[in-house]
Amino acid sequence: MHENILLTLAFIVVAGAAAQWVAWRTQIPAIVFLLILGIVAGPGLGFLDPDRLFGPVLFPLVSLAVAVILFEGSLTLRFSELRGMSQVVLRLVSLGALLTWAVAAAAAHVFVGLDWGLAGLFGALVMVTGPTVIVPLLRFVRPSAKVATVLRWEGIVIDPIGALAAVLVYQFLVSRALPDLPAWLALWVFVKAVAVGFAVGWIAAELLGRMLRHYLVPDYLDNVIVLAFVVGVFTAANMLAHEAGLLAVTVMGMRLANMKGVPLENILSFKETLTILLISVLFIVLAARLDVERLAEVGKGVVLVFLAIQFVAQPLKVWASTTGSGLRWQEKAMIAWIGPRGIVAAAVSALFALRLRELGHPGAEILVPLTFAVIIGTVLFAGGTARLAAQRLGVAEPRARGVLIVGAHRLGRELGLALTKLGFRTIVADTDYALVRTARMAGLETFFGNVVSKEADRRLDLVGVGYLLAMSPYPELNALAALRYQREFGRGNVYVLLTPEEVSKKRQQVLDRRYARLLGGPQVGLAELLVLFDRGGKVYTTRLSEAFTFEAYQERFAGRGQLLLAIDPKGNLRGVGPELTSRPGAEWYLLGVYLPAESEKSEDAGPGGQLEHAGARS
């Protein structure tokens, strides 16, 4: 018995992680694979039965997990990021939410035959576009900054609002089923939940923020204390007012995100990892509870409800909420296109349906499969078409193949010019204004300042940038830059060039190799490459071919310098060093710093390979 439980729990965690990895490899949203896994393991094979596995603790665990997810999302909501979009977000979560509610409720009543009370509850549930789906989709779709900001804010803020609206309708249905309860009680429960949620969340944020700001919590306990706060605040708010917990944790996260002097970097990193795990587990578990037979009984009405929500409610909501906002019609269309429903709708619908069935409310058994059908439909629609729609509408960010180079010395400038000539967006950054000015005069895009400062977070435009070359003469700065940008670019796209002291072993390498790759290897340093320039060296860009192979390249440049970068036929940039696993072949570009050879002074091409150098100004 215990072995079966352990096997099932292990399957949920391992399958969830595998789905996330497959999504990364295939560039398809992970939610698609998670839903498929849950449906196959649950109603398909009967291997996973969440109700039998977790028993009465299923919904409390789901509620706590949703609270952690909402808190993590709200921690990223800084008011300074709205930049004039605050009115749009406010209207989307108020007027837009009401319009979605009305359209969804009417569709459920007309096409599925739910009574108006249950249809109203369904409308409140599916007006939520949750961050559990929006955030991974935005990472995959990469729309423009305005579109991403609006969708992310709406997805997080609407979650507790939708939950409270569902509570209001649910309390109304309960008051009708129980004659002893007055009808005004539903409104009182709603007002009380809002007041308690705001009060508890704000007070908890002030307390936690002061503790973190004044170093009353040791670093190794930061994440534990914050997680305990989330669980405690969620539970306390729910005990004071029914379903106030989601609002409380959202308010707490938003307040913390906008408090000055509160260190949130480590907390955000931990919460992001925890959120990915929780989303993976929740989608599999809740999808496994889907009653496919009940869904089949509803028939084509489910499809009509989905079409009404996606193609009537969404455009109507966005049109009413963005009038006079200054957004282009393409941006409005993209916001309307992405409207997937998420975990909150699934979790709350399952909880309320169970309680309404116990009260004998007719049609309550349809609520969960209908809600899941809308979740699956909107997720598959957005996941399968949003990236193409963003590209066709011209609101997709360019491919993240740009390069941020830390160090505006001769090597940084020459590499920047060579990469720019190959179509990479290149930013050269330094704290030395004279070097930055020289790079700017050479035609490079520059940033004057510290790349790991708050000023860089505000001013450094990284749209389309996906690689870091940390090549400054300061090992501490290189290490900090690698740690700062490895979360954004991915550890495999962060490269560090060793300083002379690190190469000569006079000092230990500041950065652990687990957090970045070495550019050129452990024996290659900045000093020897700069010496090559002093001796007349240049950055050479060479294209390999079937005739001019990598072996021919090595023979041609043997003893003349150092190979640093390789670009494969797909346009991926790779630092050359111990981690380069693929052997360069035809159609690869190789970039290295070399001394000129006598035979090359009068020729520009090798046999079968185009040879050119980027002549940066000194």
C-alpha positions as CSV (number, residue, x, y, z in Angstrom):
1,M,0.0,0.0,0.0
2,H,2.7,2.5,1.0
3,E,4.8,1.5,-2.0
4,N,1.8,2.3,-4.3
5,I,1.4,5.7,-2.7
6,L,5.1,6.4,-3.0
7,L,5.1,5.3,-6.6
8,T,2.1,7.6,-7.5
9,L,3.7,10.6,-5.7
10,A,7.0,10.0,-7.5
11,F,5.2,9.7,-10.8
12,I,3.5,13.1,-10.3
13,V,6.8,14.9,-9.5
14,V,8.9,13.2,-12.1
15,A,6.2,13.5,-14.8
16,G,5.8,17.2,-14.0
17,A,9.5,17.8,-14.3
18,A,9.7,15.8,-17.5
19,A,6.8,17.9,-19.0
20,Q,8.7,21.1,-18.2
21,W,11.8,19.8,-19.8
22,V,10.0,18.5,-23.0
23,A,8.3,21.9,-23.2
24,W,11.7,23.6,-23.1
25,R,13.0,21.4,-25.8
26,T,10.0,21.6,-28.1
27,Q,9.1,25.3,-27.4
28,I,5.5,24.3,-26.6
29,P,3.9,25.5,-23.4
30,A,4.4,23.1,-20.5
31,I,0.7,23.3,-19.6
32,V,-0.2,21.4,-22.7
33,F,1.9,18.4,-21.7
34,L,0.8,18.6,-18.0
35,L,-2.9,18.5,-18.9
36,I,-2.3,15.5,-21.2
37,L,-0.3,13.7,-18.6
38,G,-3.1,14.2,-16.0
39,I,-5.9,13.1,-18.3
40,V,-4.0,10.0,-19.4
41,A,-2.9,9.0,-15.9
42,G,-6.3,9.7,-14.4
43,P,-9.5,9.0,-16.5
44,G,-7.4,7.4,-19.2
45,L,-5.5,4.7,-17.4
46,G,-6.9,5.0,-13.9
47,F,-3.4,5.0,-12.5
48,L,-3.9,8.3,-10.7
49,D,-6.9,8.9,-8.4
50,P,-6.2,12.2,-6.5
51,D,-9.3,11.8,-4.2
52,R,-8.2,8.4,-3.1
53,L,-4.5,9.3,-2.9
54,F,-4.8,12.5,-0.9
55,G,-8.3,12.1,0.7
56,P,-9.6,15.1,2.7
57,V,-6.3,17.0,2.5
58,L,-6.5,17.4,-1.3
59,F,-8.3,20.7,-1.5
60,P,-6.4,22.3,1.5
61,L,-3.1,21.4,-0.2
62,V,-4.4,22.8,-3.6
63,S,-5.5,26.0,-1.9
64,L,-2.1,26.4,-0.2
65,A,-0.3,25.8,-3.4
66,V,-2.4,28.4,-5.3
67,A,-1.6,30.9,-2.5
68,V,2.2,30.3,-3.0
69,I,1.8,30.7,-6.7
70,L,-0.1,33.9,-6.4
71,F,2.3,35.3,-3.9
72,E,5.3,34.6,-6.1
73,G,3.6,36.3,-9.1
74,S,2.6,39.4,-7.0
75,L,6.2,39.8,-5.9
76,T,7.1,40.8,-9.5
77,L,4.4,43.5,-9.7
78,R,6.2,46.8,-9.4
79,F,4.0,49.8,-10.0
80,S,6.9,51.6,-11.8
81,E,6.6,49.0,-14.6
82,L,3.1,50.0,-15.6
83,R,4.2,53.1,-17.4
84,G,0.8,54.5,-18.2
85,M,-0.8,51.1,-18.4
86,S,-2.4,51.3,-14.9
87,Q,-5.8,52.5,-16.2
88,V,-5.8,49.6,-18.8
89,V,-5.1,47.0,-16.1
90,L,-7.7,48.6,-13.7
91,R,-10.4,48.4,-16.4
92,L,-9.5,44.9,-17.4
93,V,-10.0,43.6,-13.9
94,S,-13.2,45.6,-13.3
95,L,-15.2,46.4,-16.4
96,G,-13.5,43.7,-18.5
97,A,-14.0,41.1,-15.8
98,L,-17.7,42.0,-15.6
99,L,-18.2,41.7,-19.3
100,T,-16.4,38.3,-19.4
101,W,-18.5,37.2,-16.4
102,A,-21.8,38.1,-18.2
103,V,-20.8,36.5,-21.6
104,A,-19.6,33.3,-20.0
105,A,-22.7,33.0,-17.8
106,A,-25.0,33.6,-20.7
107,A,-23.2,31.1,-22.8
108,A,-23.4,28.4,-20.1
109,H,-27.1,29.0,-19.6
110,V,-28.0,29.0,-23.3
111,F,-25.7,26.3,-24.7
112,V,-25.3,23.9,-21.7
113,G,-28.6,24.5,-19.9
114,L,-27.2,25.5,-16.5
115,D,-29.7,27.5,-14.3
116,W,-28.8,31.2,-13.9
117,G,-27.3,30.7,-10.5
118,L,-24.9,28.0,-11.5
119,A,-24.2,29.8,-14.8
120,G,-23.2,32.9,-12.8
121,L,-20.9,30.8,-10.7
122,F,-19.3,29.4,-13.8
123,G,-18.9,32.9,-15.3
124,A,-17.1,34.1,-12.1
125,L,-14.7,31.1,-12.3
126,V,-13.7,31.4,-15.9
127,M,-13.3,35.2,-15.9
128,V,-9.9,34.5,-14.3
129,T,-6.9,34.4,-16.6
130,G,-4.4,33.0,-14.1
131,P,-0.6,33.6,-13.8
132,T,0.0,29.9,-13.7
133,V,-0.7,29.9,-17.4
134,I,0.0,33.5,-18.5
135,V,3.6,33.7,-17.2
136,P,4.9,30.5,-18.9
137,L,3.0,31.5,-22.1
138,L,4.7,35.0,-22.0
139,R,8.1,33.3,-21.6
140,F,7.3,31.2,-24.7
141,V,5.5,33.8,-26.9
142,R,7.7,36.8,-26.0
143,P,5.3,39.6,-26.9
144,S,6.2,43.3,-26.7
145,A,6.8,44.9,-23.3
146,K,3.4,46.7,-23.2
147,V,1.5,43.5,-24.1
148,A,3.5,41.4,-21.6
149,T,3.1,44.0,-18.8
150,V,-0.7,44.2,-19.2
151,L,-1.2,40.5,-19.5
152,R,1.0,39.7,-16.5
153,W,-0.6,42.3,-14.2
154,E,-4.1,41.3,-15.2
155,G,-3.4,37.6,-14.8
156,I,-2.2,38.1,-11.2
157,V,-4.6,40.8,-10.0
158,I,-7.7,39.1,-11.4
159,D,-7.0,35.8,-9.6
160,P,-8.2,36.9,-6.1
161,I,-10.9,39.1,-7.7
162,G,-12.3,36.1,-9.6
163,A,-12.1,33.9,-6.5
164,L,-14.0,36.5,-4.4
165,A,-16.7,36.9,-7.1
166,A,-17.1,33.1,-7.2
167,V,-17.5,33.2,-3.4
168,L,-20.2,35.8,-3.7
169,V,-22.2,33.8,-6.2
170,Y,-21.5,30.6,-4.2
171,Q,-22.8,32.2,-1.0
172,F,-25.9,33.3,-2.8
173,L,-26.6,29.8,-4.1
174,V,-26.1,28.4,-0.5
175,S,-28.5,31.0,0.9
176,R,-31.1,29.9,-1.6
177,A,-30.5,26.2,-0.7
178,L,-30.7,26.9,3.0
179,P,-33.8,28.9,3.8
180,D,-32.5,29.9,7.3
181,L,-29.7,32.0,5.7
182,P,-30.8,35.5,4.6
183,A,-29.9,36.6,1.0
184,W,-28.0,39.7,2.2
185,L,-25.5,37.4,3.9
186,A,-23.8,36.7,0.5
187,L,-23.0,40.4,0.1
188,W,-21.8,40.7,3.7
189,V,-19.4,37.7,3.2
190,F,-18.0,39.4,0.1
191,V,-17.4,42.8,1.8
192,K,-15.9,41.1,4.8
193,A,-13.5,39.0,2.7
194,V,-12.2,42.0,0.8
195,A,-11.7,44.0,4.0
196,V,-9.9,41.2,5.8
197,G,-7.8,40.3,2.8
198,F,-6.5,43.8,2.4
199,A,-5.9,44.3,6.1
200,V,-4.2,41.0,6.8
201,G,-2.0,41.2,3.7
202,W,-0.9,44.8,4.2
203,I,-0.1,44.3,7.9
204,A,1.9,41.1,7.2
205,A,3.8,42.8,4.4
206,E,4.8,45.7,6.7
207,L,6.0,43.3,9.4
208,L,7.9,41.0,7.0
209,G,9.4,43.9,5.1
210,R,10.7,45.5,8.3
211,M,12.2,42.2,9.4
212,L,14.0,41.7,6.0
213,R,15.1,45.4,5.7
214,H,16.6,45.5,9.2
215,Y,18.3,42.1,8.9
216,L,16.3,40.5,11.6
217,V,16.2,37.2,9.6
218,P,19.5,35.4,8.7
219,D,20.1,34.8,5.0
220,Y,19.7,31.1,5.2
221,L,16.3,31.5,6.8
222,D,14.9,34.1,4.3
223,N,13.0,31.6,2.2
224,V,11.8,29.6,5.1
225,I,10.4,32.6,7.0
226,V,8.8,34.0,3.9
227,L,7.1,30.7,3.0
228,A,5.9,30.4,6.6
229,F,4.4,34.0,6.3
230,V,2.6,33.0,3.1
231,V,1.1,29.9,4.7
232,G,0.2,31.7,7.9
233,V,-1.3,34.8,6.3
234,F,-3.4,32.7,3.9
235,T,-4.7,30.5,6.7
236,A,-5.3,33.4,9.1
237,A,-7.2,35.4,6.5
238,N,-9.4,32.4,5.5
239,M,-10.2,31.8,9.2
240,L,-11.2,35.4,9.7
241,A,-13.2,35.6,6.4
242,H,-14.2,32.8,4.0
243,E,-11.9,32.8,0.9
244,A,-10.0,36.0,1.9
245,G,-6.6,34.2,1.8
246,L,-5.9,34.6,-1.9
247,L,-6.5,38.3,-1.7
248,A,-4.3,38.6,1.4
249,V,-1.2,36.9,-0.1
250,T,-1.6,38.9,-3.3
251,V,-1.7,42.2,-1.3
252,M,1.2,41.1,0.8
253,G,3.3,40.3,-2.3
254,M,2.5,43.5,-4.1
255,R,3.3,45.6,-1.0
256,L,6.6,43.8,-0.5
257,A,7.5,44.3,-4.2
258,N,7.0,48.1,-3.9
259,M,8.7,48.6,-0.5
260,K,12.1,50.3,-0.7
261,G,15.2,48.6,0.7
262,V,13.7,45.1,1.0
263,P,16.1,42.4,-0.5
264,L,13.9,40.1,-2.6
265,E,16.4,38.6,-5.1
266,N,17.0,35.3,-3.2
267,I,13.3,35.1,-2.3
268,L,12.2,35.5,-5.9
269,S,14.7,32.8,-7.1
270,F,13.4,30.3,-4.5
271,K,9.8,31.1,-5.1
272,E,10.1,30.8,-8.9
273,T,11.6,27.3,-8.6
274,L,8.9,26.3,-6.1
275,T,6.2,27.8,-8.3
276,I,7.3,25.7,-11.3
277,L,7.1,22.5,-9.2
278,L,3.7,23.4,-7.7
279,I,2.2,24.3,-11.1
280,S,3.5,21.0,-12.6
281,V,2.0,19.0,-9.7
282,L,-1.3,20.8,-9.6
283,F,-2.1,20.6,-13.2
284,I,-1.5,16.9,-13.3
285,V,-3.5,16.2,-10.1
286,L,-6.5,18.3,-11.1
287,A,-6.5,17.1,-14.7
288,A,-6.6,13.5,-13.3
289,R,-9.9,14.4,-11.6
290,L,-11.7,15.2,-14.9
291,D,-14.9,13.3,-15.5
292,V,-14.6,12.6,-19.2
293,E,-18.0,10.8,-19.4
294,R,-19.8,13.7,-17.8
295,L,-18.1,16.1,-20.2
296,A,-19.2,13.9,-23.2
297,E,-22.8,14.2,-22.0
298,V,-22.7,17.9,-22.4
299,G,-21.9,17.5,-26.1
300,K,-21.3,20.4,-28.5
301,G,-22.5,22.9,-25.9
302,V,-19.0,22.8,-24.4
303,V,-17.5,23.9,-27.7
304,L,-20.0,26.7,-28.1
305,V,-19.2,28.0,-24.6
306,F,-15.5,28.0,-25.3
307,L,-16.0,29.8,-28.6
308,A,-18.1,32.4,-26.9
309,I,-15.5,33.1,-24.2
310,Q,-12.5,33.1,-26.6
311,F,-14.1,35.0,-29.5
312,V,-16.8,37.2,-27.9
313,A,-15.9,37.8,-24.3
314,Q,-12.1,38.3,-24.8
315,P,-12.4,40.9,-27.7
316,L,-15.3,42.7,-26.0
317,K,-13.3,42.9,-22.7
318,V,-10.2,44.2,-24.3
319,W,-12.0,46.7,-26.6
320,A,-13.9,48.2,-23.6
321,S,-10.9,48.3,-21.4
322,T,-8.3,49.8,-23.8
323,T,-10.3,52.5,-25.5
324,G,-8.2,55.7,-25.4
325,S,-5.2,53.9,-24.0
326,G,-2.8,54.7,-26.8
327,L,-2.2,51.0,-27.5
328,R,-2.0,50.0,-31.2
329,W,-4.7,47.8,-32.6
330,Q,-2.1,45.0,-33.0
331,E,-1.3,45.2,-29.3
332,K,-5.0,45.1,-28.4
333,A,-5.6,42.1,-30.7
334,M,-2.7,40.3,-29.0
335,I,-4.0,41.0,-25.5
336,A,-7.4,39.6,-26.6
337,W,-5.8,36.6,-28.2
338,I,-4.1,35.4,-25.0
339,G,-6.8,34.5,-22.5
340,P,-6.1,31.1,-21.0
341,R,-7.7,30.0,-17.7
342,G,-5.7,28.4,-15.0
343,I,-5.3,26.7,-11.7
344,V,-7.6,29.0,-9.6
345,A,-10.6,28.2,-11.8
346,A,-9.8,24.5,-11.7
347,A,-9.3,24.3,-7.9
348,V,-12.2,26.6,-6.9
349,S,-14.7,24.9,-9.3
350,A,-13.8,21.5,-7.9
351,L,-14.3,22.7,-4.3
352,F,-17.6,24.5,-4.9
353,A,-19.0,21.7,-7.1
354,L,-18.4,19.2,-4.3
355,R,-20.2,21.4,-1.7
356,L,-23.1,22.2,-4.0
357,R,-23.6,18.5,-4.8
358,E,-23.8,17.9,-1.1
359,L,-26.6,20.5,-0.9
360,G,-28.4,18.8,-3.8
361,H,-28.1,21.7,-6.3
362,P,-29.1,20.4,-9.7
363,G,-26.4,20.5,-12.4
364,A,-23.5,20.9,-10.0
365,E,-21.8,17.8,-11.4
366,I,-21.4,19.7,-14.7
367,L,-19.5,22.6,-13.2
368,V,-16.0,20.9,-13.0
369,P,-15.9,19.2,-16.5
370,L,-17.3,22.4,-18.1
371,T,-14.6,24.5,-16.4
372,F,-11.9,22.1,-17.3
373,A,-13.1,22.1,-20.9
374,V,-12.7,25.8,-21.0
375,I,-9.2,25.6,-19.4
376,I,-8.0,23.0,-21.9
377,G,-9.5,24.8,-24.8
378,T,-8.1,28.2,-24.0
379,V,-4.7,26.8,-23.0
380,L,-4.4,24.8,-26.2
381,F,-5.6,27.7,-28.3
382,A,-3.2,30.2,-26.8
383,G,-0.3,27.8,-26.6
384,G,-0.7,26.6,-30.2
385,T,-1.3,30.0,-31.9
386,A,-0.1,32.9,-29.7
387,R,3.5,32.9,-30.9
388,L,2.5,32.9,-34.6
389,A,-0.2,35.5,-33.9
390,A,2.4,37.7,-32.2
391,Q,4.8,37.4,-35.1
392,R,2.0,38.1,-37.7
393,L,0.8,41.1,-35.7
394,G,4.3,42.5,-35.3
395,V,4.3,42.5,-31.5
396,A,6.8,39.7,-30.9
397,E,10.2,40.5,-29.4
398,P,13.1,39.6,-31.7
399,R,14.8,36.3,-31.1
400,A,17.0,36.6,-28.0
401,R,20.3,36.4,-29.9
402,G,21.8,39.7,-28.8
403,V,25.0,39.9,-26.8
404,L,25.8,42.0,-23.7
405,I,29.6,42.5,-23.4
406,V,30.9,43.7,-20.1
407,G,34.2,45.5,-20.9
408,A,34.6,48.3,-23.5
409,H,38.3,47.7,-24.0
410,R,39.8,46.9,-27.4
411,L,38.7,43.3,-27.2
412,G,35.2,44.1,-26.2
413,R,34.9,46.7,-29.0
414,E,36.3,44.5,-31.7
415,L,34.1,41.5,-30.7
416,G,31.1,43.8,-30.6
417,L,31.7,45.1,-34.1
418,A,32.3,41.6,-35.5
419,L,29.1,40.3,-33.9
420,T,27.1,43.3,-35.1
421,K,28.3,42.6,-38.6
422,L,26.9,39.1,-38.3
423,G,23.5,40.4,-37.3
424,F,23.7,40.2,-33.5
425,R,22.4,43.1,-31.4
426,T,25.4,44.0,-29.3
427,I,25.6,46.2,-26.2
428,V,29.0,47.1,-24.8
429,A,29.0,48.2,-21.2
430,D,31.6,49.7,-18.9
431,T,32.1,52.0,-16.0
432,D,34.9,53.9,-17.7
433,Y,33.3,56.7,-19.7
434,A,36.3,57.2,-22.0
435,L,36.1,53.6,-23.1
436,V,32.3,53.8,-23.5
437,R,32.7,56.9,-25.6
438,T,35.3,55.2,-27.8
439,A,32.9,52.3,-28.3
440,R,30.1,54.6,-29.2
441,M,32.2,56.5,-31.7
442,A,33.0,53.1,-33.3
443,G,29.2,52.7,-34.0
444,L,28.4,50.3,-31.1
445,E,25.4,50.4,-28.8
446,T,26.7,51.2,-25.3
447,F,25.7,51.4,-21.7
448,F,27.7,53.5,-19.3
449,G,27.4,52.1,-15.7
450,N,27.5,49.0,-13.6
451,V,25.5,46.2,-15.2
452,V,24.6,44.8,-11.8
453,S,23.2,48.0,-10.4
454,K,19.6,49.2,-9.9
455,E,20.3,51.8,-12.5
456,A,21.0,49.0,-15.0
457,D,17.7,47.3,-14.1
458,R,15.9,50.5,-15.0
459,R,17.9,51.8,-18.0
460,L,19.5,48.8,-19.7
461,D,17.3,47.6,-22.5
462,L,17.8,43.9,-23.0
463,V,15.0,43.2,-25.5
464,G,16.3,40.5,-27.8
465,V,19.5,40.0,-25.8
466,G,20.3,36.4,-24.7
467,Y,24.0,36.1,-24.1
468,L,26.6,37.6,-21.7
469,L,30.3,38.0,-22.3
470,A,31.8,39.2,-19.0
471,M,35.3,40.3,-19.9
472,S,36.0,43.2,-17.6
473,P,39.4,43.3,-15.8
474,Y,37.6,43.0,-12.5
475,P,36.9,39.4,-11.5
476,E,34.3,40.4,-8.9
477,L,32.3,42.3,-11.4
478,N,32.4,39.4,-13.9
479,A,31.2,37.0,-11.2
480,L,28.4,39.3,-10.1
481,A,27.3,39.9,-13.7
482,A,27.3,36.1,-14.4
483,L,25.2,35.5,-11.3
484,R,22.8,38.4,-12.1
485,Y,22.2,37.4,-15.8
486,Q,22.3,33.6,-15.6
487,R,18.7,33.5,-14.4
488,E,17.6,35.7,-17.3
489,F,19.7,34.3,-20.1
490,G,20.2,30.8,-18.9
491,R,23.5,29.5,-17.4
492,G,24.5,28.0,-20.7
493,N,24.5,31.4,-22.4
494,V,26.7,33.2,-19.8
495,Y,30.5,33.3,-20.4
496,V,33.3,34.8,-18.3
497,L,36.9,35.6,-19.5
498,L,39.4,35.1,-16.7
499,T,41.6,38.0,-15.5
500,P,45.4,37.8,-15.5
501,E,45.5,37.0,-11.8
502,E,43.1,34.2,-12.2
503,V,45.0,32.6,-15.1
504,S,48.4,32.9,-13.3
505,K,46.8,31.3,-10.2
506,K,47.9,34.3,-8.1
507,R,44.3,34.4,-6.9
508,Q,41.5,31.8,-6.8
509,Q,38.8,32.1,-9.5
510,V,36.0,34.2,-8.0
511,L,33.2,32.5,-9.9
512,D,32.3,28.8,-9.5
513,R,32.2,27.2,-12.9
514,R,28.7,25.9,-12.1
515,Y,27.3,29.4,-12.7
516,A,29.0,30.3,-16.0
517,R,31.2,29.0,-18.8
518,L,34.8,30.0,-19.3
519,L,35.5,31.9,-22.5
520,G,38.5,30.2,-24.2
521,G,39.2,27.9,-21.3
522,P,41.1,28.1,-18.0
523,Q,44.4,29.1,-19.7
524,V,43.1,32.0,-21.6
525,G,43.0,35.5,-20.0
526,L,42.2,39.1,-20.9
527,A,45.8,40.3,-20.7
528,E,47.2,37.9,-23.3
529,L,44.4,38.8,-25.7
530,L,45.0,42.6,-25.3
531,V,48.7,42.0,-25.9
532,L,47.8,40.4,-29.3
533,F,46.1,43.7,-30.2
534,D,49.2,45.7,-29.2
535,R,51.2,43.5,-31.6
536,G,48.8,44.2,-34.5
537,G,46.2,41.4,-34.0
538,K,42.6,41.7,-35.0
539,V,39.3,39.8,-34.6
540,Y,38.9,37.5,-37.5
541,T,35.5,36.2,-38.6
542,T,35.8,33.0,-40.6
543,R,33.0,30.9,-42.3
544,L,33.7,27.2,-42.6
545,S,32.6,25.2,-45.6
546,E,32.9,21.6,-46.9
547,A,36.3,22.6,-48.5
548,F,37.6,24.8,-45.7
549,T,37.1,22.6,-42.6
550,F,37.8,23.1,-39.0
551,E,41.1,21.3,-39.3
552,A,42.1,23.6,-42.1
553,Y,41.1,26.5,-39.9
554,Q,43.2,25.3,-37.1
555,E,46.2,24.8,-39.4
556,R,45.9,28.3,-40.9
557,F,45.7,30.0,-37.5
558,A,48.0,27.7,-35.5
559,G,50.3,29.7,-33.1
560,R,48.8,33.1,-34.1
561,G,46.2,33.7,-31.4
562,Q,43.1,32.4,-29.7
563,L,39.7,31.2,-31.0
564,L,36.9,32.6,-28.7
565,L,33.5,32.3,-30.3
566,A,31.6,30.0,-32.6
567,I,28.2,30.5,-34.3
568,D,26.4,27.4,-35.5
569,P,24.2,27.3,-38.7
570,K,21.1,28.1,-36.5
571,G,22.6,31.3,-35.3
572,N,23.4,30.1,-31.8
573,L,26.4,31.7,-30.2
574,R,28.8,29.5,-28.3
575,G,31.9,30.4,-26.4
576,V,34.9,28.2,-27.3
577,G,36.4,26.4,-24.4
578,P,36.1,23.1,-22.5
579,E,32.3,23.1,-22.7
580,L,32.1,23.3,-26.5
581,T,30.7,19.8,-27.2
582,S,29.9,20.2,-30.9
583,R,32.7,20.2,-33.5
584,P,32.4,23.1,-35.9
585,G,31.5,22.2,-39.4
586,A,30.2,23.7,-42.6
587,E,28.3,27.0,-42.4
588,W,29.7,27.7,-38.9
589,Y,31.3,31.1,-38.2
590,L,34.4,31.2,-36.0
591,L,35.6,34.4,-34.2
592,G,39.1,34.6,-32.8
593,V,41.9,37.1,-32.0
594,Y,44.9,36.5,-34.2
595,L,48.1,38.1,-35.5
596,P,48.0,38.6,-39.3
597,A,50.1,36.3,-41.4
598,E,52.3,37.5,-44.3
599,S,50.3,35.4,-46.8
600,E,47.0,37.0,-45.7
601,K,48.0,40.6,-46.3
602,S,47.1,40.2,-50.0
603,E,44.3,37.7,-49.8
604,D,40.9,37.8,-48.1
605,A,39.7,34.2,-48.4
606,G,41.0,30.8,-47.6
607,P,40.2,27.8,-49.7
608,G,36.5,27.5,-49.6
609,G,36.1,29.7,-46.5
610,Q,35.4,33.5,-46.5
611,L,37.9,35.2,-44.3
612,E,37.4,38.7,-43.0
613,H,38.3,40.8,-40.0
614,A,36.4,43.4,-38.1
615,G,38.5,46.5,-38.0
616,A,37.6,48.3,-34.8
617,R,38.8,51.7,-34.1
618,S,41.3,52.0,-31.3
